[in-house]
Amino acid sequence: IHKHASNVVERAVRCVPSAAERITTALLEAPARKHSALHEVATSKFGNYVVQRLLQVAPDEKLIEALCRGPKLLGFGKHIHTALNRMGFAGNRGPSPRRSATSE
């Protein structure tokens, strides 16, 4: 994925409400080669920013599940795991329990 193209896609996701849904659907439904399209984008140098923006702007259940249950994201995909952890999901293990701010 090209740097400037990822910037355009990020801007579209942020500014056009229907773009996030369309891009998420395209990533989830694209025919897989060696890895799924989502995996390829999530582990690319610039594509991982697009996936992070999708998680930030329009967190989709299917997208989160595909990222948590799919193959391990190495390299630049580590940024996606960090974003999922911030959202309360623990990598490939699914939802992690959140601590209550009022406990203790």
Helices and strands as residue ranges (DSSP letters): H 3-15, H 17-29, H 37-42, H 47-57, H 61-69, G 75-77, H 78-87, G 91-93
